[in-house]
């Protein structure tokens, strides 16, 4: 089982913030309901609390998909071989700006930047295009499509910045990108991808593990010292 080091998650914070507000409002509504027989004014207070709670739950749903994707990615990472460590929700500051990474895998096979997407439906397109197309079926059976930013193209900048940062710490480690669609209801059909693309629905966890082991078998291993130093950089434990 791989070691997972969890970083700060803004999605979790926002989701919990809205849900906690909703819980407080629901509690206030219950208290108001119990007092209705004593004073009719509390019926009005109860209605306001319920409306506020529903509004907060609606806001929380905007972050729920991202939170679920993060949790799934962590479960997948924990199933990697023991020799690997995974740092999730990494925020690196390069040239005065913050760069967010969903997950970075560090191990004998190298360093892998993972861009995780929790989309459902059928995702099609080319790895070289700026956008992918997401085909979905709504709750009432209607079909519709969305254009979404291509995560493969997003990886290029992330890898470039991480490589430069590691070089500043005298680490010339091989870095590769990975895109992982975590939603089990996603069918991924991406062509011309220059990085591995995995999905939960297409045995992505097993294929990821297999890929790492194959790289280990065919390439020179990254030393444990280099791995430890890379993890220290990613977790902000270097001077």
mmCIF file of the C-alpha atoms, coordinates in Angstrom:
data_MODEL
# 
_entry.id   MODEL 
# 
loop_
_atom_site.group_PDB 
_atom_site.id 
_atom_site.type_symbol 
_atom_site.label_atom_id 
_atom_site.label_alt_id 
_atom_site.label_comp_id 
_atom_site.label_asym_id 
_atom_site.label_entity_id 
_atom_site.label_seq_id 
_atom_site.pdbx_PDB_ins_code 
_atom_site.Cartn_x 
_atom_site.Cartn_y 
_atom_site.Cartn_z 
_atom_site.occupancy 
_atom_site.B_iso_or_equiv 
_atom_site.pdbx_formal_charge 
_atom_site.auth_seq_id 
_atom_site.auth_comp_id 
_atom_site.auth_asym_id 
_atom_site.auth_atom_id 
_atom_site.pdbx_PDB_model_num 
ATOM 1   C CA . UNK A 1 1   ? 0.000   0.000  0.000   1.00 0.00 ? 1   UNK A CA 1 
ATOM 2   C CA . UNK A 1 2   ? 1.394   3.376  -1.004  1.00 0.00 ? 2   UNK A CA 1 
ATOM 3   C CA . UNK A 1 3   ? 1.810   6.195  1.492   1.00 0.00 ? 3   UNK A CA 1 
ATOM 4   C CA . UNK A 1 4   ? -0.587  9.075  0.827   1.00 0.00 ? 4   UNK A CA 1 
ATOM 5   C CA . UNK A 1 5   ? 0.293   12.515 2.156   1.00 0.00 ? 5   UNK A CA 1 
ATOM 6   C CA . UNK A 1 6   ? -2.762  14.738 2.064   1.00 0.00 ? 6   UNK A CA 1 
ATOM 7   C CA . UNK A 1 7   ? -2.320  18.418 1.357   1.00 0.00 ? 7   UNK A CA 1 
ATOM 8   C CA . UNK A 1 8   ? -4.740  21.271 1.883   1.00 0.00 ? 8   UNK A CA 1 
ATOM 9   C CA . UNK A 1 9   ? -8.024  20.860 -0.006  1.00 0.00 ? 9   UNK A CA 1 
ATOM 10  C CA . UNK A 1 10  ? -9.920  24.048 -0.786  1.00 0.00 ? 10  UNK A CA 1 
ATOM 11  C CA . UNK A 1 11  ? -12.805 21.972 -2.151  1.00 0.00 ? 11  UNK A CA 1 
ATOM 12  C CA . UNK A 1 12  ? -13.199 20.134 1.154   1.00 0.00 ? 12  UNK A CA 1 
ATOM 13  C CA . UNK A 1 13  ? -13.082 23.380 3.090   1.00 0.00 ? 13  UNK A CA 1 
ATOM 14  C CA . UNK A 1 14  ? -15.762 25.053 0.965   1.00 0.00 ? 14  UNK A CA 1 
ATOM 15  C CA . UNK A 1 15  ? -17.976 21.953 0.965   1.00 0.00 ? 15  UNK A CA 1 
ATOM 16  C CA . UNK A 1 16  ? -17.734 21.572 4.750   1.00 0.00 ? 16  UNK A CA 1 
ATOM 17  C CA . UNK A 1 17  ? -18.359 25.295 5.288   1.00 0.00 ? 17  UNK A CA 1 
ATOM 18  C CA . UNK A 1 18  ? -21.660 25.280 3.410   1.00 0.00 ? 18  UNK A CA 1 
ATOM 19  C CA . UNK A 1 19  ? -22.792 21.966 4.900   1.00 0.00 ? 19  UNK A CA 1 
ATOM 20  C CA . UNK A 1 20  ? -22.049 23.159 8.438   1.00 0.00 ? 20  UNK A CA 1 
ATOM 21  C CA . UNK A 1 21  ? -24.138 26.277 7.855   1.00 0.00 ? 21  UNK A CA 1 
ATOM 22  C CA . UNK A 1 22  ? -26.954 24.073 6.570   1.00 0.00 ? 22  UNK A CA 1 
ATOM 23  C CA . UNK A 1 23  ? -26.767 21.850 9.677   1.00 0.00 ? 23  UNK A CA 1 
ATOM 24  C CA . UNK A 1 24  ? -26.993 24.879 11.979  1.00 0.00 ? 24  UNK A CA 1 
ATOM 25  C CA . UNK A 1 25  ? -30.000 26.186 10.054  1.00 0.00 ? 25  UNK A CA 1 
ATOM 26  C CA . UNK A 1 26  ? -31.747 22.796 10.193  1.00 0.00 ? 26  UNK A CA 1 
ATOM 27  C CA . UNK A 1 27  ? -31.153 22.627 13.944  1.00 0.00 ? 27  UNK A CA 1 
ATOM 28  C CA . UNK A 1 28  ? -32.623 26.114 14.322  1.00 0.00 ? 28  UNK A CA 1 
ATOM 29  C CA . UNK A 1 29  ? -35.631 25.056 12.234  1.00 0.00 ? 29  UNK A CA 1 
ATOM 30  C CA . UNK A 1 30  ? -36.245 22.049 14.487  1.00 0.00 ? 30  UNK A CA 1 
ATOM 31  C CA . UNK A 1 31  ? -36.072 24.217 17.594  1.00 0.00 ? 31  UNK A CA 1 
ATOM 32  C CA . UNK A 1 32  ? -38.502 26.687 16.008  1.00 0.00 ? 32  UNK A CA 1 
ATOM 33  C CA . UNK A 1 33  ? -40.870 23.848 15.120  1.00 0.00 ? 33  UNK A CA 1 
ATOM 34  C CA . UNK A 1 34  ? -40.943 22.699 18.740  1.00 0.00 ? 34  UNK A CA 1 
ATOM 35  C CA . UNK A 1 35  ? -41.827 26.224 19.857  1.00 0.00 ? 35  UNK A CA 1 
ATOM 36  C CA . UNK A 1 36  ? -44.587 26.846 17.302  1.00 0.00 ? 36  UNK A CA 1 
ATOM 37  C CA . UNK A 1 37  ? -47.334 25.918 19.794  1.00 0.00 ? 37  UNK A CA 1 
ATOM 38  C CA . UNK A 1 38  ? -46.074 28.598 22.141  1.00 0.00 ? 38  UNK A CA 1 
ATOM 39  C CA . UNK A 1 39  ? -45.543 31.475 19.726  1.00 0.00 ? 39  UNK A CA 1 
ATOM 40  C CA . UNK A 1 40  ? -46.687 31.644 16.100  1.00 0.00 ? 40  UNK A CA 1 
ATOM 41  C CA . UNK A 1 41  ? -43.688 33.870 15.283  1.00 0.00 ? 41  UNK A CA 1 
ATOM 42  C CA . UNK A 1 42  ? -41.449 30.791 15.366  1.00 0.00 ? 42  UNK A CA 1 
ATOM 43  C CA . UNK A 1 43  ? -43.239 29.347 12.313  1.00 0.00 ? 43  UNK A CA 1 
ATOM 44  C CA . UNK A 1 44  ? -41.843 32.264 10.301  1.00 0.00 ? 44  UNK A CA 1 
ATOM 45  C CA . UNK A 1 45  ? -38.366 31.683 11.755  1.00 0.00 ? 45  UNK A CA 1 
ATOM 46  C CA . UNK A 1 46  ? -38.584 27.980 10.902  1.00 0.00 ? 46  UNK A CA 1 
ATOM 47  C CA . UNK A 1 47  ? -39.461 28.757 7.266   1.00 0.00 ? 47  UNK A CA 1 
ATOM 48  C CA . UNK A 1 48  ? -36.504 31.126 6.954   1.00 0.00 ? 48  UNK A CA 1 
ATOM 49  C CA . UNK A 1 49  ? -34.125 28.531 8.454   1.00 0.00 ? 49  UNK A CA 1 
ATOM 50  C CA . UNK A 1 50  ? -35.315 25.817 6.082   1.00 0.00 ? 50  UNK A CA 1 
ATOM 51  C CA . UNK A 1 51  ? -34.916 28.107 3.072   1.00 0.00 ? 51  UNK A CA 1 
ATOM 52  C CA . UNK A 1 52  ? -31.425 29.104 4.213   1.00 0.00 ? 52  UNK A CA 1 
ATOM 53  C CA . UNK A 1 53  ? -30.446 25.462 4.774   1.00 0.00 ? 53  UNK A CA 1 
ATOM 54  C CA . UNK A 1 54  ? -31.599 24.460 1.288   1.00 0.00 ? 54  UNK A CA 1 
ATOM 55  C CA . UNK A 1 55  ? -29.630 27.342 -0.200  1.00 0.00 ? 55  UNK A CA 1 
ATOM 56  C CA . UNK A 1 56  ? -26.456 26.274 1.595   1.00 0.00 ? 56  UNK A CA 1 
ATOM 57  C CA . UNK A 1 57  ? -26.919 22.634 0.534   1.00 0.00 ? 57  UNK A CA 1 
ATOM 58  C CA . UNK A 1 58  ? -27.320 23.812 -3.064  1.00 0.00 ? 58  UNK A CA 1 
ATOM 59  C CA . UNK A 1 59  ? -24.017 25.694 -2.817  1.00 0.00 ? 59  UNK A CA 1 
ATOM 60  C CA . UNK A 1 60  ? -22.301 22.663 -1.280  1.00 0.00 ? 60  UNK A CA 1 
ATOM 61  C CA . UNK A 1 61  ? -23.362 20.516 -4.238  1.00 0.00 ? 61  UNK A CA 1 
ATOM 62  C CA . UNK A 1 62  ? -21.188 22.673 -6.485  1.00 0.00 ? 62  UNK A CA 1 
ATOM 63  C CA . UNK A 1 63  ? -18.144 21.342 -4.636  1.00 0.00 ? 63  UNK A CA 1 
ATOM 64  C CA . UNK A 1 64  ? -19.397 17.807 -3.982  1.00 0.00 ? 64  UNK A CA 1 
ATOM 65  C CA . UNK A 1 65  ? -18.321 16.405 -7.354  1.00 0.00 ? 65  UNK A CA 1 
ATOM 66  C CA . UNK A 1 66  ? -14.769 17.657 -6.852  1.00 0.00 ? 66  UNK A CA 1 
ATOM 67  C CA . UNK A 1 67  ? -14.648 16.305 -3.296  1.00 0.00 ? 67  UNK A CA 1 
ATOM 68  C CA . UNK A 1 68  ? -15.846 12.885 -4.458  1.00 0.00 ? 68  UNK A CA 1 
ATOM 69  C CA . UNK A 1 69  ? -13.196 12.870 -7.173  1.00 0.00 ? 69  UNK A CA 1 
ATOM 70  C CA . UNK A 1 70  ? -10.465 13.653 -4.653  1.00 0.00 ? 70  UNK A CA 1 
ATOM 71  C CA . UNK A 1 71  ? -11.602 10.832 -2.370  1.00 0.00 ? 71  UNK A CA 1 
ATOM 72  C CA . UNK A 1 72  ? -11.659 8.339  -5.243  1.00 0.00 ? 72  UNK A CA 1 
ATOM 73  C CA . UNK A 1 73  ? -8.188  9.396  -6.367  1.00 0.00 ? 73  UNK A CA 1 
ATOM 74  C CA . UNK A 1 74  ? -6.836  8.888  -2.854  1.00 0.00 ? 74  UNK A CA 1 
ATOM 75  C CA . UNK A 1 75  ? -8.297  5.369  -2.699  1.00 0.00 ? 75  UNK A CA 1 
ATOM 76  C CA . UNK A 1 76  ? -6.690  4.567  -6.037  1.00 0.00 ? 76  UNK A CA 1 
ATOM 77  C CA . UNK A 1 77  ? -3.321  5.933  -4.923  1.00 0.00 ? 77  UNK A CA 1 
ATOM 78  C CA . UNK A 1 78  ? -3.346  3.900  -1.727  1.00 0.00 ? 78  UNK A CA 1 
ATOM 79  C CA . UNK A 1 79  ? -3.515  0.719  -3.828  1.00 0.00 ? 79  UNK A CA 1 
ATOM 80  C CA . UNK A 1 80  ? -0.200  1.488  -5.542  1.00 0.00 ? 80  UNK A CA 1 
ATOM 81  C CA . UNK A 1 81  ? 2.904   -0.540 -4.566  1.00 0.00 ? 81  UNK A CA 1 
ATOM 82  C CA . UNK A 1 82  ? 4.483   0.007  -1.142  1.00 0.00 ? 82  UNK A CA 1 
ATOM 83  C CA . UNK A 1 83  ? 7.528   1.709  -2.637  1.00 0.00 ? 83  UNK A CA 1 
ATOM 84  C CA . UNK A 1 84  ? 5.445   4.705  -3.733  1.00 0.00 ? 84  UNK A CA 1 
ATOM 85  C CA . UNK A 1 85  ? 4.359   7.873  -1.991  1.00 0.00 ? 85  UNK A CA 1 
ATOM 86  C CA . UNK A 1 86  ? 1.595   10.161 -3.219  1.00 0.00 ? 86  UNK A CA 1 
ATOM 87  C CA . UNK A 1 87  ? 1.153   13.799 -2.263  1.00 0.00 ? 87  UNK A CA 1 
ATOM 88  C CA . UNK A 1 88  ? -2.382  15.069 -2.902  1.00 0.00 ? 88  UNK A CA 1 
ATOM 89  C CA . UNK A 1 89  ? -3.662  18.650 -3.238  1.00 0.00 ? 89  UNK A CA 1 
ATOM 90  C CA . UNK A 1 90  ? -0.206  20.102 -3.728  1.00 0.00 ? 90  UNK A CA 1 
ATOM 91  C CA . UNK A 1 91  ? 0.129   23.863 -4.028  1.00 0.00 ? 91  UNK A CA 1 
ATOM 92  C CA . UNK A 1 92  ? 3.517   25.069 -5.225  1.00 0.00 ? 92  UNK A CA 1 
ATOM 93  C CA . UNK A 1 93  ? 4.518   28.718 -5.496  1.00 0.00 ? 93  UNK A CA 1 
ATOM 94  C CA . UNK A 1 94  ? 6.591   29.470 -8.557  1.00 0.00 ? 94  UNK A CA 1 
ATOM 95  C CA . UNK A 1 95  ? 7.542   32.979 -9.700  1.00 0.00 ? 95  UNK A CA 1 
ATOM 96  C CA . UNK A 1 96  ? 5.013   34.547 -7.361  1.00 0.00 ? 96  UNK A CA 1 
ATOM 97  C CA . UNK A 1 97  ? 2.008   32.466 -8.417  1.00 0.00 ? 97  UNK A CA 1 
ATOM 98  C CA . UNK A 1 98  ? 0.369   29.377 -6.961  1.00 0.00 ? 98  UNK A CA 1 
ATOM 99  C CA . UNK A 1 99  ? 0.075   26.205 -9.041  1.00 0.00 ? 99  UNK A CA 1 
ATOM 100 C CA . UNK A 1 100 ? -2.301  23.475 -7.897  1.00 0.00 ? 100 UNK A CA 1 
ATOM 101 C CA . UNK A 1 101 ? -1.680  19.767 -8.449  1.00 0.00 ? 101 UNK A CA 1 
ATOM 102 C CA . UNK A 1 102 ? -4.369  17.147 -7.781  1.00 0.00 ? 102 UNK A CA 1 
ATOM 103 C CA . UNK A 1 103 ? -1.789  14.468 -6.972  1.00 0.00 ? 103 UNK A CA 1 
ATOM 104 C CA . UNK A 1 104 ? 1.902   13.776 -7.503  1.00 0.00 ? 104 UNK A CA 1 
ATOM 105 C CA . UNK A 1 105 ? 3.189   10.206 -7.394  1.00 0.00 ? 105 UNK A CA 1 
ATOM 106 C CA . UNK A 1 106 ? 6.802   9.667  -6.312  1.00 0.00 ? 106 UNK A CA 1 
ATOM 107 C CA . UNK A 1 107 ? 8.536   6.299  -6.515  1.00 0.00 ? 107 UNK A CA 1 
ATOM 108 C CA . UNK A 1 108 ? 11.204  4.134  -8.144  1.00 0.00 ? 108 UNK A CA 1 
ATOM 109 C CA . UNK A 1 109 ? 9.672   4.661  -11.601 1.00 0.00 ? 109 UNK A CA 1 
ATOM 110 C CA . UNK A 1 110 ? 9.883   8.442  -11.352 1.00 0.00 ? 110 UNK A CA 1 
ATOM 111 C CA . UNK A 1 111 ? 7.581   11.351 -10.590 1.00 0.00 ? 111 UNK A CA 1 
ATOM 112 C CA . UNK A 1 112 ? 4.082   11.490 -12.073 1.00 0.00 ? 112 UNK A CA 1 
ATOM 113 C CA . UNK A 1 113 ? 1.814   14.515 -12.107 1.00 0.00 ? 113 UNK A CA 1 
ATOM 114 C CA . UNK A 1 114 ? -1.813  13.361 -11.951 1.00 0.00 ? 114 UNK A CA 1 
ATOM 115 C CA . UNK A 1 115 ? -4.668  15.498 -13.202 1.00 0.00 ? 115 UNK A CA 1 
ATOM 116 C CA . UNK A 1 116 ? -7.887  13.966 -11.848 1.00 0.00 ? 116 UNK A CA 1 
ATOM 117 C CA . UNK A 1 117 ? -11.311 14.633 -13.364 1.00 0.00 ? 117 UNK A CA 1 
ATOM 118 C CA . UNK A 1 118 ? -14.607 13.444 -11.872 1.00 0.00 ? 118 UNK A CA 1 
ATOM 119 C CA . UNK A 1 119 ? -16.679 13.787 -15.040 1.00 0.00 ? 119 UNK A CA 1 
ATOM 120 C CA . UNK A 1 120 ? -19.408 11.361 -16.032 1.00 0.00 ? 120 UNK A CA 1 
ATOM 121 C CA . UNK A 1 121 ? -20.824 10.571 -19.444 1.00 0.00 ? 121 UNK A CA 1 
ATOM 122 C CA . UNK A 1 122 ? -18.817 9.933  -22.590 1.00 0.00 ? 122 UNK A CA 1 
ATOM 123 C CA . UNK A 1 123 ? -15.694 12.056 -23.004 1.00 0.00 ? 123 UNK A CA 1 
ATOM 124 C CA . UNK A 1 124 ? -14.283 12.193 -26.500 1.00 0.00 ? 124 UNK A CA 1 
ATOM 125 C CA . UNK A 1 125 ? -11.669 14.184 -28.354 1.00 0.00 ? 125 UNK A CA 1 
ATOM 126 C CA . UNK A 1 126 ? -8.028  14.406 -29.282 1.00 0.00 ? 126 UNK A CA 1 
ATOM 127 C CA . UNK A 1 127 ? -5.176  14.794 -26.844 1.00 0.00 ? 127 UNK A CA 1 
ATOM 128 C CA . UNK A 1 128 ? -3.856  17.652 -28.984 1.00 0.00 ? 128 UNK A CA 1 
ATOM 129 C CA . UNK A 1 129 ? -7.069  19.725 -28.950 1.00 0.00 ? 129 UNK A CA 1 
ATOM 130 C CA . UNK A 1 130 ? -7.742  22.555 -26.514 1.00 0.00 ? 130 UNK A CA 1 
ATOM 131 C CA . UNK A 1 131 ? -11.107 21.095 -25.498 1.00 0.00 ? 131 UNK A CA 1 
ATOM 132 C CA . UNK A 1 132 ? -12.819 17.738 -25.121 1.00 0.00 ? 132 UNK A CA 1 
ATOM 133 C CA . UNK A 1 133 ? -16.526 17.033 -25.610 1.00 0.00 ? 133 UNK A CA 1 
ATOM 134 C CA . UNK A 1 134 ? -18.585 15.536 -22.801 1.00 0.00 ? 134 UNK A CA 1 
ATOM 135 C CA . UNK A 1 135 ? -21.803 13.800 -23.867 1.00 0.00 ? 135 UNK A CA 1 
ATOM 136 C CA . UNK A 1 136 ? -24.303 13.234 -21.055 1.00 0.00 ? 136 UNK A CA 1 
ATOM 137 C CA . UNK A 1 137 ? -27.814 11.928 -20.527 1.00 0.00 ? 137 UNK A CA 1 
ATOM 138 C CA . UNK A 1 138 ? -29.926 13.992 -18.137 1.00 0.00 ? 138 UNK A CA 1 
ATOM 139 C CA . UNK A 1 139 ? -32.239 12.691 -15.428 1.00 0.00 ? 139 UNK A CA 1 
ATOM 140 C CA . UNK A 1 140 ? -35.194 12.866 -17.788 1.00 0.00 ? 140 UNK A CA 1 
ATOM 141 C CA . UNK A 1 141 ? -33.405 11.058 -20.600 1.00 0.00 ? 141 UNK A CA 1 
ATOM 142 C CA . UNK A 1 142 ? -32.433 14.125 -22.576 1.00 0.00 ? 142 UNK A CA 1 
ATOM 143 C CA . UNK A 1 143 ? -29.044 14.147 -24.284 1.00 0.00 ? 143 UNK A CA 1 
ATOM 144 C CA . UNK A 1 144 ? -26.740 17.137 -24.207 1.00 0.00 ? 144 UNK A CA 1 
ATOM 145 C CA . UNK A 1 145 ? -23.077 17.964 -24.669 1.00 0.00 ? 145 UNK A CA 1 
ATOM 146 C CA . UNK A 1 146 ? -20.530 20.230 -23.009 1.00 0.00 ? 146 UNK A CA 1 
ATOM 147 C CA . UNK A 1 147 ? -17.121 21.390 -24.078 1.00 0.00 ? 147 UNK A CA 1 
ATOM 148 C CA . UNK A 1 148 ? -14.538 21.059 -21.319 1.00 0.00 ? 148 UNK A CA 1 
ATOM 149 C CA . UNK A 1 149 ? -10.936 22.105 -21.017 1.00 0.00 ? 149 UNK A CA 1 
ATOM 150 C CA . UNK A 1 150 ? -8.526  19.384 -22.126 1.00 0.00 ? 150 UNK A CA 1 
ATOM 151 C CA . UNK A 1 151 ? -6.668  18.188 -18.976 1.00 0.00 ? 151 UNK A CA 1 
ATOM 152 C CA . UNK A 1 152 ? -3.849  16.785 -21.121 1.00 0.00 ? 152 UNK A CA 1 
ATOM 153 C CA . UNK A 1 153 ? -2.911  20.271 -22.288 1.00 0.00 ? 153 UNK A CA 1 
ATOM 154 C CA . UNK A 1 154 ? -3.103  21.504 -18.702 1.00 0.00 ? 154 UNK A CA 1 
ATOM 155 C CA . UNK A 1 155 ? -0.410  19.009 -17.679 1.00 0.00 ? 155 UNK A CA 1 
ATOM 156 C CA . UNK A 1 156 ? 2.237   20.561 -19.916 1.00 0.00 ? 156 UNK A CA 1 
ATOM 157 C CA . UNK A 1 157 ? 2.519   23.709 -17.834 1.00 0.00 ? 157 UNK A CA 1 
ATOM 158 C CA . UNK A 1 158 ? 2.332   21.824 -14.537 1.00 0.00 ? 158 UNK A CA 1 
ATOM 159 C CA . UNK A 1 159 ? 5.162   19.484 -15.514 1.00 0.00 ? 159 UNK A CA 1 
ATOM 160 C CA . UNK A 1 160 ? 7.306   22.351 -16.790 1.00 0.00 ? 160 UNK A CA 1 
ATOM 161 C CA . UNK A 1 161 ? 6.947   24.338 -13.557 1.00 0.00 ? 161 UNK A CA 1 
ATOM 162 C CA . UNK A 1 162 ? 7.527   21.291 -11.329 1.00 0.00 ? 162 UNK A CA 1 
ATOM 163 C CA . UNK A 1 163 ? 10.618  20.303 -13.312 1.00 0.00 ? 163 UNK A CA 1 
ATOM 164 C CA . UNK A 1 164 ? 12.105  23.783 -12.908 1.00 0.00 ? 164 UNK A CA 1 
ATOM 165 C CA . UNK A 1 165 ? 11.353  23.784 -9.190  1.00 0.00 ? 165 UNK A CA 1 
ATOM 166 C CA . UNK A 1 166 ? 13.009  20.414 -8.635  1.00 0.00 ? 166 UNK A CA 1 
ATOM 167 C CA . UNK A 1 167 ? 16.061  21.497 -10.636 1.00 0.00 ? 167 UNK A CA 1 
ATOM 168 C CA . UNK A 1 168 ? 16.454  24.408 -8.230  1.00 0.00 ? 168 UNK A CA 1 
ATOM 169 C CA . UNK A 1 169 ? 16.917  21.723 -5.566  1.00 0.00 ? 169 UNK A CA 1 
ATOM 170 C CA . UNK A 1 170 ? 19.400  19.775 -7.715  1.00 0.00 ? 170 UNK A CA 1 
ATOM 171 C CA . UNK A 1 171 ? 16.840  17.135 -8.655  1.00 0.00 ? 171 UNK A CA 1 
ATOM 172 C CA . UNK A 1 172 ? 16.838  16.114 -12.304 1.00 0.00 ? 172 UNK A CA 1 
ATOM 173 C CA . UNK A 1 173 ? 14.163  13.449 -11.967 1.00 0.00 ? 173 UNK A CA 1 
ATOM 174 C CA . UNK A 1 174 ? 12.102  12.168 -14.901 1.00 0.00 ? 174 UNK A CA 1 
ATOM 175 C CA . UNK A 1 175 ? 8.550   13.577 -14.740 1.00 0.00 ? 175 UNK A CA 1 
ATOM 176 C CA . UNK A 1 176 ? 5.537   12.209 -16.620 1.00 0.00 ? 176 UNK A CA 1 
ATOM 177 C CA . UNK A 1 177 ? 1.919   13.342 -16.744 1.00 0.00 ? 177 UNK A CA 1 
ATOM 178 C CA . UNK A 1 178 ? -1.164  11.211 -16.144 1.00 0.00 ? 178 UNK A CA 1 
ATOM 179 C CA . UNK A 1 179 ? -4.843  11.999 -16.607 1.00 0.00 ? 179 UNK A CA 1 
ATOM 180 C CA . UNK A 1 180 ? -7.256  9.968  -14.503 1.00 0.00 ? 180 UNK A CA 1 
ATOM 181 C CA . UNK A 1 181 ? -11.038 10.105 -14.898 1.00 0.00 ? 181 UNK A CA 1 
ATOM 182 C CA . UNK A 1 182 ? -12.256 8.988  -11.476 1.00 0.00 ? 182 UNK A CA 1 
ATOM 183 C CA . UNK A 1 183 ? -16.013 8.797  -12.116 1.00 0.00 ? 183 UNK A CA 1 
ATOM 184 C CA . UNK A 1 184 ? -17.121 5.189  -12.568 1.00 0.00 ? 184 UNK A CA 1 
ATOM 185 C CA . UNK A 1 185 ? -19.797 6.357  -15.002 1.00 0.00 ? 185 UNK A CA 1 
ATOM 186 C CA . UNK A 1 186 ? -17.322 7.946  -17.398 1.00 0.00 ? 186 UNK A CA 1 
ATOM 187 C CA . UNK A 1 187 ? -16.505 6.367  -20.745 1.00 0.00 ? 187 UNK A CA 1 
ATOM 188 C CA . UNK A 1 188 ? -13.304 7.874  -22.110 1.00 0.00 ? 188 UNK A CA 1 
ATOM 189 C CA . UNK A 1 189 ? -12.461 7.928  -25.805 1.00 0.00 ? 189 UNK A CA 1 
ATOM 190 C CA . UNK A 1 190 ? -9.431  10.171 -26.256 1.00 0.00 ? 190 UNK A CA 1 
ATOM 191 C CA . UNK A 1 191 ? -7.097  9.728  -29.206 1.00 0.00 ? 191 UNK A CA 1 
ATOM 192 C CA . UNK A 1 192 ? -3.574  11.035 -29.880 1.00 0.00 ? 192 UNK A CA 1 
ATOM 193 C CA . UNK A 1 193 ? -2.813  11.413 -26.188 1.00 0.00 ? 193 UNK A CA 1 
ATOM 194 C CA . UNK A 1 194 ? 0.874   11.929 -25.398 1.00 0.00 ? 194 UNK A CA 1 
ATOM 195 C CA . UNK A 1 195 ? 0.321   10.931 -21.760 1.00 0.00 ? 195 UNK A CA 1 
ATOM 196 C CA . UNK A 1 196 ? -1.408  7.898  -20.221 1.00 0.00 ? 196 UNK A CA 1 
ATOM 197 C CA . UNK A 1 197 ? -5.157  8.389  -19.778 1.00 0.00 ? 197 UNK A CA 1 
ATOM 198 C CA . UNK A 1 198 ? -6.917  6.124  -17.282 1.00 0.00 ? 198 UNK A CA 1 
ATOM 199 C CA . UNK A 1 199 ? -10.488 5.843  -16.065 1.00 0.00 ? 199 UNK A CA 1 
ATOM 200 C CA . UNK A 1 200 ? -12.104 4.028  -13.160 1.00 0.00 ? 200 UNK A CA 1 
ATOM 201 C CA . UNK A 1 201 ? -14.691 2.450  -15.462 1.00 0.00 ? 201 UNK A CA 1 
ATOM 202 C CA . UNK A 1 202 ? -11.941 0.957  -17.654 1.00 0.00 ? 202 UNK A CA 1 
ATOM 203 C CA . UNK A 1 203 ? -9.809  -0.681 -14.938 1.00 0.00 ? 203 UNK A CA 1 
ATOM 204 C CA . UNK A 1 204 ? -7.702  2.433  -14.545 1.00 0.00 ? 204 UNK A CA 1 
ATOM 205 C CA . UNK A 1 205 ? -6.380  1.566  -11.078 1.00 0.00 ? 205 UNK A CA 1 
ATOM 206 C CA . UNK A 1 206 ? -4.972  -1.775 -12.252 1.00 0.00 ? 206 UNK A CA 1 
ATOM 207 C CA . UNK A 1 207 ? -3.550  -0.267 -15.429 1.00 0.00 ? 207 UNK A CA 1 
ATOM 208 C CA . UNK A 1 208 ? -1.832  2.519  -13.494 1.00 0.00 ? 208 UNK A CA 1 
ATOM 209 C CA . UNK A 1 209 ? -0.179  0.022  -11.165 1.00 0.00 ? 209 UNK A CA 1 
ATOM 210 C CA . UNK A 1 210 ? 0.854   -2.142 -14.122 1.00 0.00 ? 210 UNK A CA 1 
ATOM 211 C CA . UNK A 1 211 ? 2.385   0.846  -15.895 1.00 0.00 ? 211 UNK A CA 1 
ATOM 212 C CA . UNK A 1 212 ? 4.509   1.780  -12.892 1.00 0.00 ? 212 UNK A CA 1 
ATOM 213 C CA . UNK A 1 213 ? 5.809   -1.755 -12.504 1.00 0.00 ? 213 UNK A CA 1 
ATOM 214 C CA . UNK A 1 214 ? 6.659   -1.958 -16.222 1.00 0.00 ? 214 UNK A CA 1 
ATOM 215 C CA . UNK A 1 215 ? 8.586   1.305  -16.052 1.00 0.00 ? 215 UNK A CA 1 
ATOM 216 C CA . UNK A 1 216 ? 10.481  -0.002 -13.029 1.00 0.00 ? 216 UNK A CA 1 
ATOM 217 C CA . UNK A 1 217 ? 11.406  -3.155 -14.929 1.00 0.00 ? 217 UNK A CA 1 
ATOM 218 C CA . UNK A 1 218 ? 12.706  -1.299 -17.976 1.00 0.00 ? 218 UNK A CA 1 
ATOM 219 C CA . UNK A 1 219 ? 14.285  1.873  -16.659 1.00 0.00 ? 219 UNK A CA 1 
ATOM 220 C CA . UNK A 1 220 ? 16.844  2.886  -14.072 1.00 0.00 ? 220 UNK A CA 1 
ATOM 221 C CA . UNK A 1 221 ? 15.211  3.409  -10.690 1.00 0.00 ? 221 UNK A CA 1 
ATOM 222 C CA . UNK A 1 222 ? 15.022  6.767  -8.965  1.00 0.00 ? 222 UNK A CA 1 
ATOM 223 C CA . UNK A 1 223 ? 17.089  6.508  -5.777  1.00 0.00 ? 223 UNK A CA 1 
ATOM 224 C CA . UNK A 1 224 ? 15.390  6.581  -2.401  1.00 0.00 ? 224 UNK A CA 1 
ATOM 225 C CA . UNK A 1 225 ? 17.409  9.677  -1.518  1.00 0.00 ? 225 UNK A CA 1 
ATOM 226 C CA . UNK A 1 226 ? 16.059  11.510 -4.574  1.00 0.00 ? 226 UNK A CA 1 
ATOM 227 C CA . UNK A 1 227 ? 12.509  10.365 -3.765  1.00 0.00 ? 227 UNK A CA 1 
ATOM 228 C CA . UNK A 1 228 ? 12.767  11.627 -0.185  1.00 0.00 ? 228 UNK A CA 1 
ATOM 229 C CA . UNK A 1 229 ? 14.130  14.964 -1.353  1.00 0.00 ? 229 UNK A CA 1 
ATOM 230 C CA . UNK A 1 230 ? 11.345  15.365 -3.922  1.00 0.00 ? 230 UNK A CA 1 
ATOM 231 C CA . UNK A 1 231 ? 8.702   14.648 -1.283  1.00 0.00 ? 231 UNK A CA 1 
ATOM 232 C CA . UNK A 1 232 ? 10.321  17.210 1.019   1.00 0.00 ? 232 UNK A CA 1 
ATOM 233 C CA . UNK A 1 233 ? 10.055  19.826 -1.743  1.00 0.00 ? 233 UNK A CA 1 
ATOM 234 C CA . UNK A 1 234 ? 6.435   18.946 -2.459  1.00 0.00 ? 234 UNK A CA 1 
ATOM 235 C CA . UNK A 1 235 ? 5.440   19.120 1.199   1.00 0.00 ? 235 UNK A CA 1 
ATOM 236 C CA . UNK A 1 236 ? 7.340   22.342 1.900   1.00 0.00 ? 236 UNK A CA 1 
ATOM 237 C CA . UNK A 1 237 ? 9.884   20.731 4.213   1.00 0.00 ? 237 UNK A CA 1 
ATOM 238 C CA . UNK A 1 238 ? 12.965  22.167 2.486   1.00 0.00 ? 238 UNK A CA 1 
ATOM 239 C CA . UNK A 1 239 ? 14.652  25.438 3.384   1.00 0.00 ? 239 UNK A CA 1 
# 
